[in-house]
């Protein structure tokens, strides 16, 4: 009797998680609709803005361009620091109108490299300086806030160390600020190393889904979107009006974005401006990056979602903001379903065969199908000639998505419980790795490996209960946990 009660309570928890995942999956269709109905007119509007701006300043010379400060935040980036500094120094922008700040918090050999490169560029007449602090209070947010004190620009372009912007980046983005309430223009992330491995291929598909579909859908329909921390340009007035950089979350970019939009500023997504960047090439680095994004997003949700819900914006805008801020809660729901499916197979005999399959498997189908269509749509939009080949990358993305849900569940729970942690930057390799940066060793890989065997037992239980449909999903779950756990563990041990 007691066991029955426990099983039915677990069944209720399973149903709540399943409904949450189904709602998340169904919302991807909303984003696809919003993307499809506005993509053409948005591209045409942005192209017209660029043409209008260039015609307006034609013949006025360099003085017609606004003063811009480009900030390059660094922390122990020996492998990529020189590339980004020299790339920004080569930007096609009027001399005297472009200030470059290398915001360097490094504590290793990167400091000497930065000093040498900056000294060389200063000798060539480039307006560039190094901004350093005595400590890392506030991490990236604190560094950017401190550097603003000596900045001269009316606009702030920001690039993380692994990005490689084209020379015309500033001239492509600044024309989109003609509306005085536009506070930010965000560019799309491209990929320098997408073909490196199945991991980088999977990441590229996931990032493309966010930038090609989600960011366009939000920006083009007047919904809240986010600065992605890099490859964007801010209006100084918007930063100040929004309250400046805060360091109380791990996603200072998302936090500032929402605070500015709550003040009435608009964030613009530049559809045709692409800045390629390096994708993490190890599972440890990728999980570290995802952990920071997941925890920071939920921290920002705790901080601001109440204000968003009370703000005078549309119901659609409020609902999409909630989906946006709580996106990573989906990983907690995924892990909940994986954890509860095994004991709930004991309830299957109490249903018909079809009923058992429906209540355990249908939520996973709905939750997986919507995002998969979104990712495929992004690939078809970006690669109309070769998108079918990229369909083969989707299973890797789904598998890795399952694989990191334990690590991201930890991140979500820590955020909800108020557990504090520092800003851990993602190691970059660069074109030639000069130094191998270690990621923190933890116990999560062992849990992931254990979860893989748990999924094997779950698959056996499904088979015994006559529900073979469950085997497919738990094969993805199990393989995702196994590959993520084993690769993370071996990477950490090798770096120890």
C-alpha positions as CSV (number, residue, x, y, z in Angstrom):
1,X,0.0,0.0,0.0
2,X,2.8,2.4,1.0
3,X,4.7,1.5,-2.2
4,X,1.6,2.2,-4.3
5,X,1.2,5.7,-2.7
6,X,4.9,6.4,-3.4
7,X,4.5,5.3,-7.0
8,X,1.5,7.5,-7.6
9,X,3.3,10.5,-6.0
10,X,6.2,9.9,-8.3
11,X,3.8,9.6,-11.2
12,X,2.4,13.0,-10.3
13,X,5.9,14.5,-10.3
14,X,6.6,12.8,-13.6
15,X,3.4,14.3,-15.1
16,X,4.4,17.8,-13.9
17,X,7.8,17.5,-15.5
18,X,6.3,16.0,-18.6
19,X,3.8,18.8,-19.0
20,X,6.6,21.4,-18.5
21,X,8.7,19.8,-21.2
22,X,5.7,19.6,-23.6
23,X,4.9,23.3,-23.1
24,X,8.6,24.1,-23.8
25,X,8.5,21.9,-26.9
26,X,5.3,23.5,-28.1
27,X,6.7,27.0,-27.6
28,X,9.3,26.3,-30.3
29,X,6.5,26.4,-32.8
30,X,5.5,29.8,-31.6
31,X,9.1,31.0,-32.2
32,X,9.1,29.4,-35.6
33,X,5.9,31.2,-36.5
34,X,7.2,34.6,-35.2
35,X,10.4,34.0,-37.2
36,X,8.7,33.2,-40.4
37,X,6.3,36.1,-40.4
38,X,8.9,38.8,-39.9
39,X,12.3,37.7,-41.2
40,X,11.9,39.2,-44.7
41,X,10.6,42.6,-43.6
42,X,13.2,42.8,-40.9
43,X,16.1,42.1,-43.3
44,X,14.7,44.7,-45.7
45,X,14.3,47.3,-43.0
46,X,17.8,46.8,-41.8
47,X,19.2,47.0,-45.3
48,X,17.3,50.3,-45.8
49,X,18.6,51.7,-42.5
50,X,22.1,51.0,-43.6
51,X,21.6,52.7,-47.0
52,X,19.8,55.7,-45.5
53,X,22.6,56.2,-42.9
54,X,25.4,55.9,-45.5
55,X,23.6,58.4,-47.8
56,X,23.0,60.8,-44.9
57,X,26.8,61.0,-44.0
58,X,28.0,60.8,-47.6
59,X,30.5,63.7,-48.2
60,X,30.7,64.6,-44.5
61,X,34.0,62.8,-44.0
62,X,35.2,61.1,-40.8
63,X,33.5,63.5,-38.4
64,X,30.1,62.0,-39.4
65,X,30.9,58.8,-37.6
66,X,30.3,58.6,-33.8
67,X,33.0,57.9,-31.3
68,X,33.3,54.2,-30.5
69,X,35.1,52.3,-27.7
70,X,35.8,48.7,-28.4
71,X,36.4,46.7,-25.2
72,X,38.2,43.3,-25.2
73,X,37.8,41.6,-21.8
74,X,40.6,39.1,-21.1
75,X,41.5,36.7,-18.3
76,X,44.4,34.3,-18.9
77,X,43.8,33.9,-22.7
78,X,47.4,33.3,-23.9
79,X,46.2,31.2,-26.9
80,X,43.9,33.8,-28.4
81,X,44.6,37.3,-26.9
82,X,47.0,38.5,-29.7
83,X,44.6,37.5,-32.5
84,X,41.6,39.4,-31.1
85,X,43.7,42.5,-30.3
86,X,45.2,42.7,-33.7
87,X,41.9,41.9,-35.4
88,X,40.2,44.8,-33.7
89,X,43.1,47.1,-34.4
90,X,42.6,46.5,-38.1
91,X,38.9,47.5,-38.1
92,X,37.9,49.9,-40.9
93,X,36.9,52.9,-38.9
94,X,38.1,56.6,-38.9
95,X,41.3,57.1,-37.0
96,X,40.6,59.3,-34.0
97,X,37.1,57.9,-33.7
98,X,37.9,54.5,-32.4
99,X,39.3,53.8,-28.9
100,X,40.4,50.3,-28.0
101,X,40.5,49.1,-24.4
102,X,42.1,45.7,-23.6
103,X,40.4,45.0,-20.3
104,X,42.9,42.6,-18.9
105,X,42.4,40.8,-15.6
106,X,45.0,38.1,-16.5
107,X,47.4,36.7,-13.9
108,X,49.6,34.6,-16.2
109,X,51.9,35.1,-19.2
110,X,48.9,36.8,-21.0
111,X,49.8,40.0,-19.2
112,X,53.2,40.2,-20.9
113,X,51.8,39.3,-24.3
114,X,49.1,42.0,-24.0
115,X,51.7,44.6,-23.0
116,X,53.9,43.7,-26.0
117,X,51.1,43.7,-28.6
118,X,49.6,46.9,-27.3
119,X,52.9,48.7,-27.3
120,X,53.6,47.6,-30.9
121,X,50.2,48.9,-32.0
122,X,50.6,52.2,-30.1
123,X,53.8,52.7,-32.0
124,X,51.8,52.3,-35.2
125,X,49.4,55.0,-34.2
126,X,46.5,52.9,-33.0
127,X,44.5,54.4,-30.2
128,X,44.7,51.4,-27.8
129,X,45.2,51.1,-24.0
130,X,45.4,48.4,-21.4
131,X,42.9,48.6,-18.4
132,X,43.9,46.6,-15.4
133,X,42.7,46.3,-11.8
134,X,44.2,45.2,-8.6
135,X,41.6,42.5,-8.1
136,X,38.9,40.6,-10.0
137,X,35.9,41.9,-8.0
138,X,32.8,41.4,-10.2
139,X,34.8,39.4,-12.8
140,X,33.9,40.4,-16.3
141,X,31.1,42.8,-15.2
142,X,33.4,44.5,-12.8
143,X,36.1,44.8,-15.4
144,X,33.8,46.4,-18.0
145,X,32.3,48.7,-15.4
146,X,35.8,49.9,-14.3
147,X,37.0,50.4,-17.9
148,X,34.0,52.6,-18.7
149,X,35.5,55.3,-16.4
150,X,38.2,56.0,-18.9
151,X,36.3,55.3,-22.1
152,X,35.6,58.1,-24.6
153,X,33.1,56.4,-26.8
154,X,29.3,57.1,-27.2
155,X,29.0,53.4,-28.2
156,X,30.7,50.3,-26.8
157,X,31.6,47.3,-28.9
158,X,32.5,44.2,-26.9
159,X,34.4,41.1,-28.1
160,X,35.4,38.1,-26.1
161,X,38.9,36.8,-26.9
162,X,37.9,33.9,-29.2
163,X,35.9,36.1,-31.6
164,X,37.2,37.3,-35.0
165,X,35.1,40.3,-36.2
166,X,35.3,41.5,-39.9
167,X,36.9,44.9,-40.5
168,X,33.5,46.4,-41.4
169,X,31.8,45.3,-38.2
170,X,31.3,48.9,-36.8
171,X,30.2,50.3,-40.1
172,X,27.6,47.5,-40.5
173,X,26.1,47.8,-37.0
174,X,26.2,51.6,-36.3
175,X,23.6,52.4,-39.0
176,X,21.1,50.3,-37.0
177,X,21.1,52.9,-34.2
178,X,19.1,55.5,-36.1
179,X,16.2,54.9,-33.7
180,X,17.2,56.9,-30.6
181,X,15.7,54.2,-28.4
182,X,17.8,51.4,-29.8
183,X,20.2,50.5,-27.0
184,X,22.1,47.5,-28.5
185,X,22.8,45.9,-31.8
186,X,23.7,42.2,-31.5
187,X,25.4,40.3,-34.3
188,X,25.1,36.6,-35.0
189,X,27.8,34.2,-33.9
190,X,29.6,32.2,-36.6
191,X,31.9,29.2,-36.1
192,X,35.6,28.9,-36.7
193,X,35.9,25.2,-35.9
194,X,32.4,23.7,-36.4
195,X,33.9,20.8,-38.4
196,X,36.4,19.9,-35.7
197,X,34.4,17.0,-34.0
198,X,31.0,15.7,-33.4
199,X,30.9,17.9,-30.2
200,X,31.6,21.1,-32.1
201,X,29.2,20.1,-34.9
202,X,26.5,19.6,-32.3
203,X,27.2,23.0,-30.6
204,X,27.1,24.8,-33.9
205,X,23.6,23.5,-34.6
206,X,22.4,24.5,-31.2
207,X,23.9,28.0,-31.4
208,X,22.5,28.5,-34.9
209,X,19.0,27.6,-33.6
210,X,19.3,30.4,-31.0
211,X,20.7,33.1,-33.3
212,X,19.0,32.3,-36.6
213,X,15.5,31.5,-35.2
214,X,15.1,32.7,-31.6
215,X,16.9,36.0,-31.7
216,X,15.2,37.0,-35.0
217,X,11.8,36.0,-33.7
218,X,12.3,38.0,-30.5
219,X,13.9,41.1,-32.1
220,X,11.6,41.3,-35.1
221,X,8.4,41.0,-33.0
222,X,9.3,43.5,-30.3
223,X,9.9,40.8,-27.6
224,X,12.7,40.8,-25.0
225,X,16.0,39.4,-26.2
226,X,19.5,39.4,-24.8
227,X,23.0,40.7,-25.5
228,X,25.1,37.5,-25.8
229,X,28.1,38.9,-24.0
230,X,30.1,39.5,-27.1
231,X,29.9,40.5,-30.8
232,X,27.5,43.4,-30.0
233,X,27.6,47.1,-29.6
234,X,25.9,49.1,-26.9
235,X,24.8,52.7,-26.7
236,X,26.5,54.2,-23.7
237,X,23.3,56.0,-22.6
238,X,21.4,52.7,-22.5
239,X,24.0,51.0,-20.3
240,X,23.9,53.9,-17.8
241,X,20.1,54.2,-17.9
242,X,19.8,50.5,-17.3
243,X,21.9,50.7,-14.2
244,X,25.3,49.7,-15.6
245,X,27.0,46.4,-15.3
246,X,26.0,44.2,-12.3
247,X,28.0,41.3,-11.0
248,X,25.3,39.5,-8.9
249,X,24.6,36.9,-11.6
250,X,26.9,34.8,-13.8
251,X,25.2,36.2,-16.9
252,X,25.8,40.0,-16.6
253,X,24.9,40.3,-20.3
254,X,21.4,38.9,-19.9
255,X,20.9,40.9,-16.7
256,X,21.8,44.2,-18.3
257,X,19.7,43.4,-21.4
258,X,16.5,42.9,-19.4
259,X,17.1,45.9,-17.2
260,X,17.6,48.2,-20.2
261,X,14.5,46.8,-22.0
262,X,12.5,47.3,-18.8
263,X,13.5,51.0,-19.1
264,X,12.1,51.2,-22.6
265,X,15.3,50.5,-24.6
266,X,15.0,48.4,-27.8
267,X,17.6,45.7,-28.6
268,X,18.2,45.1,-32.3
269,X,19.4,41.8,-33.8
270,X,21.5,42.4,-36.9
271,X,20.4,39.5,-39.2
272,X,23.2,39.7,-41.7
273,X,26.2,40.6,-39.5
274,X,28.2,37.5,-38.5
275,X,31.2,37.3,-36.2
276,X,32.9,33.9,-36.2
277,X,34.1,32.4,-32.9
278,X,35.8,29.3,-31.5
279,X,33.5,26.6,-30.1
280,X,34.7,24.7,-27.0
281,X,36.5,21.5,-28.2
282,X,36.4,19.5,-25.0
283,X,33.4,18.2,-23.0
284,X,34.8,19.7,-19.8
285,X,35.0,23.2,-21.4
286,X,31.6,22.9,-23.0
287,X,30.0,21.8,-19.8
288,X,31.7,24.6,-17.9
289,X,30.3,27.1,-20.4
290,X,26.8,25.7,-20.2
291,X,26.9,25.5,-16.4
292,X,27.6,29.3,-16.3
293,X,24.9,30.1,-18.8
294,X,22.3,27.9,-17.0
295,X,23.1,29.1,-13.5
296,X,23.3,32.8,-14.6
297,X,20.0,32.6,-16.5
298,X,18.1,31.3,-13.5
299,X,19.8,33.8,-11.3
300,X,18.6,36.6,-13.6
301,X,15.1,35.1,-13.7
302,X,15.0,35.2,-9.9
303,X,16.2,38.7,-9.9
304,X,14.0,40.2,-12.7
305,X,11.1,37.9,-13.7
306,X,8.7,39.5,-11.1
307,X,9.5,43.0,-12.5
308,X,9.0,41.7,-16.0
309,X,5.6,40.2,-15.1
310,X,4.5,43.6,-13.6
311,X,5.7,45.7,-16.5
312,X,3.3,47.2,-19.0
313,X,4.2,44.9,-21.9
314,X,2.0,42.5,-23.8
315,X,1.0,39.0,-22.5
316,X,3.0,37.5,-25.4
317,X,6.1,39.5,-24.4
318,X,5.7,38.4,-20.8
319,X,5.3,34.7,-21.7
320,X,8.2,34.7,-24.1
321,X,10.4,36.4,-21.5
322,X,9.5,33.7,-19.0
323,X,10.4,31.0,-21.5
324,X,13.6,32.8,-22.3
325,X,14.8,33.4,-18.7
326,X,13.8,29.9,-17.6
327,X,15.0,28.1,-20.7
328,X,17.6,25.9,-18.8
329,X,14.9,24.6,-16.4
330,X,14.1,22.2,-19.3
331,X,17.3,20.4,-18.3
332,X,16.0,19.9,-14.8
333,X,12.8,18.5,-16.2
334,X,14.7,16.2,-18.6
335,X,16.7,14.8,-15.7
336,X,13.5,14.4,-13.6
337,X,11.9,12.3,-16.4
338,X,15.1,10.1,-16.7
339,X,15.2,9.6,-12.9
340,X,11.5,8.7,-12.5
341,X,10.9,6.5,-15.5
342,X,12.4,3.4,-14.0
343,X,10.2,3.2,-10.9
344,X,7.2,4.2,-13.0
345,X,7.6,1.2,-15.3
346,X,6.0,-0.7,-12.4
347,X,2.8,1.2,-13.1
348,X,2.6,0.2,-16.8
349,X,0.7,-3.0,-16.2
350,X,-2.2,-0.9,-14.7
351,X,-2.7,0.7,-18.1
352,X,-3.2,-0.7,-21.5
353,X,-0.1,-1.2,-23.6
354,X,-0.9,2.0,-25.5
355,X,-1.6,3.9,-22.3
356,X,1.7,2.9,-20.8
357,X,3.6,4.0,-23.8
358,X,1.6,7.3,-24.0
359,X,2.2,8.5,-20.5
360,X,5.9,7.7,-20.5
361,X,6.9,8.4,-24.1
362,X,4.6,11.0,-25.6
363,X,6.0,13.9,-23.5
364,X,9.5,13.1,-24.7
365,X,8.4,12.9,-28.4
366,X,6.7,16.3,-28.2
367,X,9.5,17.9,-26.2
368,X,12.1,16.7,-28.7
369,X,10.3,17.2,-32.0
370,X,9.7,20.9,-31.7
371,X,13.3,21.9,-31.0
372,X,14.5,19.5,-33.6
373,X,12.4,21.2,-36.2
374,X,13.7,24.6,-35.0
375,X,17.3,23.5,-35.4
376,X,16.6,22.0,-38.9
377,X,14.9,25.2,-40.0
378,X,18.0,27.2,-38.9
379,X,20.3,25.0,-40.9
380,X,18.0,25.2,-44.0
381,X,18.0,29.0,-43.7
382,X,21.8,29.3,-43.3
383,X,22.8,26.5,-45.8
384,X,20.1,26.2,-48.4
385,X,22.3,24.1,-50.7
386,X,23.8,21.7,-48.2
387,X,21.4,21.7,-45.2
388,X,20.4,18.1,-45.7
389,X,23.9,16.9,-44.9
390,X,23.7,18.8,-41.6
391,X,20.6,16.7,-40.6
392,X,23.2,14.1,-39.7
393,X,24.5,16.5,-37.0
394,X,21.2,16.6,-35.2
395,X,21.4,13.2,-33.4
396,X,24.8,14.3,-31.9
397,X,23.2,17.5,-30.7
398,X,20.2,15.7,-29.1
399,X,22.6,13.1,-27.5
400,X,24.8,15.8,-26.0
401,X,21.8,17.8,-24.9
402,X,20.7,14.8,-22.9
403,X,24.3,14.3,-21.7
404,X,24.7,17.7,-20.1
405,X,21.3,17.8,-18.4
406,X,22.8,16.5,-15.1
407,X,25.5,19.2,-15.0
408,X,22.9,21.9,-15.9
409,X,20.4,20.5,-13.4
410,X,23.0,21.2,-10.7
411,X,23.4,24.7,-12.1
412,X,19.7,25.3,-12.0
413,X,19.4,24.0,-8.5
414,X,22.3,26.0,-7.2
415,X,20.7,29.2,-8.7
416,X,17.4,28.4,-7.1
417,X,19.0,27.7,-3.8
418,X,21.2,30.8,-3.9
419,X,24.5,28.9,-3.9
420,X,27.2,31.3,-4.9
421,X,30.1,30.5,-7.3
422,X,32.7,32.4,-9.2
423,X,32.9,33.2,-12.9
424,X,34.8,30.4,-14.7
425,X,35.9,31.4,-18.1
426,X,35.8,28.8,-21.0
427,X,39.4,27.8,-22.1
428,X,40.2,28.5,-25.7
429,X,42.7,26.8,-27.9
430,X,43.2,29.3,-30.7
431,X,45.0,28.5,-34.0
432,X,48.1,27.2,-32.2
433,X,47.7,26.2,-28.5
434,X,50.5,27.9,-26.6
435,X,49.2,26.8,-23.2
436,X,46.7,24.2,-21.9
437,X,44.3,25.6,-19.5
438,X,42.7,23.2,-17.0
439,X,39.1,23.0,-16.1
440,X,38.0,22.3,-12.5
441,X,37.8,18.7,-11.5
442,X,34.5,17.7,-10.0
443,X,32.4,14.6,-9.3
444,X,29.7,15.2,-11.9
445,X,31.3,12.9,-14.6
446,X,31.0,9.9,-12.2
447,X,27.3,10.7,-11.7
448,X,26.9,10.9,-15.5
449,X,28.5,7.5,-15.9
450,X,26.3,6.1,-13.2
451,X,23.2,7.6,-14.9
452,X,24.2,5.8,-18.1
453,X,23.9,2.4,-16.3
454,X,20.7,3.5,-14.7
455,X,19.3,4.2,-18.2
456,X,20.4,0.7,-19.3
457,X,18.3,-0.8,-16.4
458,X,15.4,1.4,-17.4
459,X,15.6,0.2,-21.0
460,X,15.6,-3.4,-19.8
461,X,12.5,-2.6,-17.6
462,X,10.7,-1.1,-20.6
463,X,11.5,-4.2,-22.6
464,X,10.2,-6.5,-19.9
465,X,7.0,-4.4,-19.5
466,X,6.4,-4.6,-23.3
467,X,7.0,-1.0,-24.1
468,X,9.8,-1.1,-26.6
469,X,9.2,2.6,-27.6
470,X,10.8,3.7,-24.5
471,X,14.1,2.1,-25.4
472,X,14.8,4.6,-28.2
473,X,14.7,7.6,-26.0
474,X,16.7,6.0,-23.1
475,X,19.2,4.9,-25.6
476,X,19.8,8.6,-26.4
477,X,19.8,9.4,-22.7
478,X,22.1,6.6,-21.8
479,X,24.6,7.2,-24.6
480,X,24.5,10.9,-23.9
481,X,25.3,10.4,-20.2
482,X,28.0,7.8,-21.0
483,X,29.9,9.8,-23.6
484,X,29.6,13.1,-21.6
485,X,30.7,11.4,-18.4
486,X,33.6,9.3,-19.8
487,X,35.0,12.1,-21.9
488,X,34.8,14.7,-19.1
489,X,36.4,12.3,-16.7
490,X,39.3,11.4,-19.0
491,X,39.9,15.1,-19.9
492,X,40.0,16.1,-16.2
493,X,42.3,13.2,-15.3
494,X,44.6,14.0,-18.2
495,X,44.8,17.7,-17.1
496,X,45.3,16.9,-13.4
